[in-house]
């Protein structure tokens, strides 16, 4: 039986690369949502795993810090509420979110990580040091290429 992976942020760089890899794995089925995660009905997602790669823009300016914090928290809360059962979650972030000075984006990433860890779901945090690549259109030139070179 195929395992269902719900992927948030599938339109971003990391999400697109992960979606590509999930599609290539015959044991996995990709599950996404085209609308805003905040609009998902409670208990509407049935999946075996979640990869949470969605976040509002990291290039926020001081004028919208509060909105950035609020929106990223709302996304995490809606995601947890939409899961039908305790589900393993992989939360993606960057080590840069844990360095000084603290920005609104890094603060929201830290708070979301803490929120997810306090939920009744098993959570793993994937803190990447650097994220680079050419995207799925140039697959094989990306850091996500699992094939031997």
VEXGUTI-928881 format. One record per atom (N, C-alpha, C, O): x, y, z. Coordinates in steps of 0.1 Angstrom, whole numbers, plus 2048, in hexadecimal, padded with zeros to 3 digits. Layout:
VEXGUTI-928881
XYZ
...
***
This chain:
VEXGUTI-928881
8087F4800
800800800
80980C800
81280D808
8068167F8
80D8227F7
80B82B803
80082C808
816831808
81583A813
81384880D
81884C803
80984F814
80585D80F
80E867817
80E867823
81487080F
81C87B814
815888811
81488C806
81188F81C
80B89D81A
8178A781A
81E8A7824
8188AE80F
8238B880E
81E8C680D
8168C9805
8228CE817
81F8DC816
82B8E380F
8368DF810
8288EF809
8328F6803
8378F07F6
8428F37F1
82E8E87EF
8328E17E3
8348EA7D7
8398E67CD
8318F77D8
8339017CD
8419087CF
84590F7C6
8479077DA
85490D7DD
85F9047D7
85D8F97D2
86B9097D8
8779027D3
8798F47D9
8798EA7D2
87A8F47E6
87C8E77EE
8708DE7EB
8718D27E9
8638E37EC
8578DB7EA
8578D57DD
8538C97DB
85A8DD7D2
85A8D77C5
8648CB7C3
8618C17BD
8708CD7C9
8798C27C8
8758B67D0
8768AB7CC
86F8B87DC
86A8AD7E4
85E8A67DD
85D89A7DD
8558AE7D7
84A8A87CF
84F89F7C4
84A8957C1
85A8A47BD
86089C7B2
86588F7B7
8638857B1
86C88F7C3
8718837C8
8668797CD
86786D7CB
85B87F7D3
8508777D8
8498707CC
8468647CC
8488777C1
8418727B5
84A8667AF
84485D7A9
8578677B1
86085C7AB
85F8507B4
8648457AF
85B8517C0
85B8457C9
84E83D7C8
8438437CB
84E8317C3
8428297C1
83A8267CE
82F8227CD
8418277D9
83A8247E6
8338307EC
82D82F7F7
83483C7E6
82E8487EC
82484E7E2
82584D7D6
81A8557E8
81185D7E1
81186B7E7
81086D7F3
8138747DE
8138827E2
8058887E4
7FC8867DC
80488E7EF
7F78957F2
7FA8A47F5
8038A77FD
7F38AD7EE
7F68BB7F0
7E88C27F1
7DE8BC7F0
7E98CF7F3
7DD8D77F4
7E08E47EC
7EA8EB7EF
7D78E77E3
7DA8F37DA
7D69007E0
7DB90A7DC
7CD9007EA
7C990C7F0
7D290F7FC
7DC9097FE
7CD919804
7D591C810
7D391281B
7C790D81D
7DD90E821
7DC90482C
7D3908837
7CC90083D
7D2915839
7CA91A844
7BB918841
7B391984A
7B7914835
7A9912831
7A6903831
79B8FF82E
7AF8FA835
7AC8EC836
7A28E9841
7A48EF84C
7988E183E
78F8DE849
7968D5853
79F8CD850
7928D5860
7988CD86A
7968BE866
78C8BA861
7A08B6869
7A08A8867
79E8A4858
799899856
7A28AC84F
7A08AA841
7AC8A383A
7AA89E82E
7B78A2840
7C389C83A
7C588E83F
7C888C84B
7C5884836
7C887783A
7D5873833
7D6873826
7E087283B
7ED86E835
7F586783F
7F186684B
80086183A
809859843
815862848
81A85F853
81886C841
823875844
82088383F
818885836
82688D846
82589B842
8338A1840
83B89E849
8358A8835
8418B0834
83D8BE833
8368C282A
8408C683E
83B8D383F
8478DD83A
8508E0842
8468E182D
8508E9827
84B8F7824
8518FF81E
83E8FA828
838907825
83B911830
83C90E83C
83E91D82B
83F928834
83D93582C
840935820
83893F832
83694C82B
844951829
84E94D82F
84595B820
85296081B
85C963826
858969830
86895F824
87396182E
87896F82C
880974834
875976821
87B98381E
87298E823
87099881C
86C98C82E
862996834
86A9A2838
8769A283B
8639AD837
8699BA83C
8629BD84A
8589B784E
8679C7850
8629CB85D
8549CF85D
84D9CE868
84F9D3852
8419D7851
8379CC853
82B9CE856
83B9C0850
8329B5850
8369A985A
83299E858
83F9AC863
8449A286C
83899B874
83898E874
82F9A2879
82499C880
81B993877
81798987C
81999886B
81198F862
81998285F
81297885E
82698385D
82E97785A
82D96D865
82A962863
82F972872
82E96987D
82096387E
81F957880
81696B87D
80896687E
80595C873
7FF952876
80895F867
80595685C
80C94985D
80693E85B
819949861
82093C862
81B93486E
81A92786D
81693A879
810933884
80392D87F
7FF922883
7FB935878
7EE930873
7EF92486A
7E791B86B
7F9924862
7FB919859
7FE90C861
7F890285F
80790D86B
80A901873
7FE8FD87B
7FC8F187C
7F7906881
7EB902888
7E18FB880
7DB8F1884
7DE901874
7D58FB86A
7D98ED866
7D18E4864
7E68EB864
7EB8DE85F
7E88D486A
7E48C9867
7EC8D7876
7EA8CE881
7DB8CA883
7D78BF884
7D28D4882
7C48D2883
7BE8CA878
7B48C287A
7C48CB86C
7BF8C4860
7C38B5860
7BD8AD858
7CD8B1868
7D18A3868
7C789A86F
7C289E87A
7C488F869
7B988686F
7BE87E87B
7B687A883
7CB87C87C
7D1873886
7DF878889
7E5880881
7E5874894
7F3877897
7FB87288B
7FB866887
80387B885
80A878878
81887E87A
81A88987E
822876876
83087B876
83288786D
82D887861
838891872
83A89D86B
8498A086A
85089F873
84D8A385D
85B8A885B
8598B7859
8538BB84F
85F8BF861
85F8CE860
86C8D385A
8768D1860
86B8DA84F
8778DF849
87A8ED84D
8718F584E
8868F0850
88B8FD854
8998FF84F
89E8F7848
89F909853
8AD90C850
8B590F85D
8AF915866
8C190C85D
8C990F869
8CA91E86B
8CC923876
8C8925860
8C8934861
8BD93A869
8BE94586E
8B293286B
8A7936874
8AC936883
8A493B88B
8B7930886
8BC92E893
8C8937896
8CF9358A1
8CB94088D
8D794988F
8D2956893
8C695A891
8DB95E898
8D896C89B
8DB97588F
8E4971887
8D598088D
8CA985895
8BD97E891
8BB97A886
8B497E89B
8A7977899
89E981890
89C98C894
89997B886
88F98387D
88197D87F
880973886
87798487A
86A97F87B
868971875
86196987B
86F96F86A
86E962864
87595786D
86F94D86F
88195A872
88795087A
87F94E887
87E94388C
87995888D
871957898
86594E895
86194589E
85F95088A
853948887
857939884
850930889
86393787E
86792987C
86A922889
86691788B
870929893
8739248A0
8669218A7
8659168AD
85C92A8A7
8509288AE
84891C8A8
8419158AF
84891B89B
841910894
847903898
8408F989B
854902898
85B8F689C
8578F28AA
8548E68AD
8578FC8B3
8538F98C1
8448F48C2
8418EB8C9
83B8FB8BB
82D8F88BA
82B8E98B5
8248E28BB
8328E68AA
8308D88A5
8368CE8AE
8308C38B0
8418D18B5
8468C78BF
83D8C58CB
83E8BA8D1
8358CF8CE
82C8CE8D9
81F8C78D5
8168C48DE
81D8C58C8
8108BE8C4
8118AF8C7
81B8AA8CB
8068A88C4
80689A8C6
80B8928BA
8098868B9
8128998B1
8188928A6
8278908A8
82E8998AD
82D8858A3
83B8848A3
84188E899
83D88E88D
84B89689D
8518A0895
86089E893
86789C89D
86589F887
8738A0884
8768AD87E
86E8B2875
8808B4881
8848C187B
8908BF872
89A8BA877
88E8C3866
8998C385C
89E8D185B
8988D9854
8A98D4861
8AF8E1860
8BB8E1856
8C68DC859
8B88E684B
8C28E6840
8CC8F2842
8C88FD845
8D88EF83F
8E28FA840
8E2903833
8E490F835
8DF8FD828
8DE90581C
8D58FE812
8D48F2812
8CE90680B
8C4900801
8C89077F4
8C69137F2
8CC8FE7EA
8D09047DD
8CC8F97D3
8CA8EE7D6
8CC8FE7C7
8C98F57BC
8C38FD7B1
8C09097B2
8C08F67A6
8BB8FC79A
8AC8F9798
8A68FE78F
8A68F17A1
8988EE7A0
8968E1799
89F8DB793
8898DD799
8858D0793
8888D0784
88B8C677F
8868DC77E
8888DC76F
8978D976B
8998D5760
8A08DA775
8AE8D6772
8B18CA77C
8BD8CA781
8A88C177E
8AA8B7788
8B78AF785
8BA8AC779
8BF8AD78F
8CC8A778D
8D78B1790
8E38AD793
8D48BE78E
8DD8C8792
8DA8CE7A0
8DE8D87A3
8D28C77A7
8CC8CB7B4
8D28C37BF
8D78B87BD
8D28C97CB
8D78C27D7
8CE8B67DA
8D38AD7E1
8C28B57D5
8B98AA7D8
8BB89E7CF
8B48947D0
8C489E7C6
8C68937BC
8CC8877C4
8D88887C8
8C487D7C6
8C98717CE
8D28677C6
8D785E7CC
8D38697B9
8DB8607B1
8EA8627B3
8EE86D7B5
8F18577B2
9008587B4
90685F7A8
90185E79D
9108677AA
91786E7A0
92486879D
92C86D794
***
